[in-house]
């Protein structure tokens, strides 16, 4: 008797249903790794989530070597799965040791350990702590739309983004070191290319003295958000607005310092009436009082915008007992 013929046939699920099940496991890396080993048909959906985000830094030099090995295979498919890359300390020196005792260790920048990084062709979000464009292959990261810059030196080097990442739509800058822009500054080369698709810029915890370079790089920017704004840098912001090809659609500023109203008057004249302006103000006020003077000053200086419904003031404050400290 053939008992094998009496056994039920293995159930075959539609490919789409298998993909939905694997999508449900997107946050369980152990389960995804197991799924990738089940069969070849499950590999693409498993890798889509497993390799969605990769982070490289000076502490992950070995991981960089492994990544390059995986990408060096011309038939490798993982490069299409990576959609977000943190490339921190790309220029940091990494010591490479060899198994052969007679060969001394090498010191190389982190980025040189991944010469095949250009095969990550589907990245749309890129985070950098350096601007390592000299070491990146030509045409690398053609699909990047979101760029996060952390602690970089912001100055003329930003202009290279136009050729390095031409598809950018959003740039966020955090704790950058600013090189002041002057209209008479001599640029390293004549800037002919711009980021025509860049629409939104966010600057956090940084001086905006460099912002004039952004006007050259992306004169069609539509939205700008600045946190930890120092009112003493209003002249840089005024100069930036004057360089744009069209008024901003939205401008959001978080400020926590008091300045003379005449300085804000200069800014009010520069911003015009076509921009929706949001002020986020945090001030210390005497106990039992609200930030009435601060709100009144802004509404007075930006009266035309206020009348048109183009001004929004969001105020937070802490009450201070000037005789005894901050009120709980």
C-alpha angles and dihedrals in degrees: 000000000000104000092177090069090059094057116101116254115250111265115246116207122205113264092241092056092050089052091051091052091050090047088057088059093053094124097043105083094179091054092046091052089052091049091053089060096051099080141327092261091062096050100085096051092044093049091046088070100027094058099031091114128027127182124198125183140149089279093057101056092132090052089053091055092048091048091052090050090054092047094046092072105094089214094051114127101186092090089073091055098058109092102159127044130185107199104183124175091004091167095044114123113251123195113228117199125195131213091231107090095211095058114083120223120269129225113217137161112262094243093058089063089069106050090157093057088113088075089073088093100158101059112131099169122051128179120195137180091186135034098237098169094136090063098042119095115253112271093015117163097011093174100051110130101161122055125185116193118193123186095341124146104257113209139091090338088072089071089071090070088081092070099026098051107014095166097061117141102165133032126185120189123193128185093342123171108242127221104199115245120224122186088230093051114131109234120214089243138357109280109229101153125068138182098254094176097049107113109158132047126181123190119190130183095348143108111257094212088117095054094105089071088059090056089057093043098046112013091167097060111146104188132035128182123187125183126188089023118185108215089211086073094061091112090061090052093047091051090049093053091050091056097054119102092226135013118274116260093214133014121184122186129181110200132172104177132083119238135176112277093236090068092055089047090064090052093047091056092049097049096057127196101288096073124085104224125201121190120194108194128187115185141159115241135181114274112275095021133095129219091272096142094051094049092045092051093053094045090050095049093043096037095136093053089046092054091050093050091246096119127081123179119193110188129192122174145173121223114234126199097210089201097050112013136255118355115235 
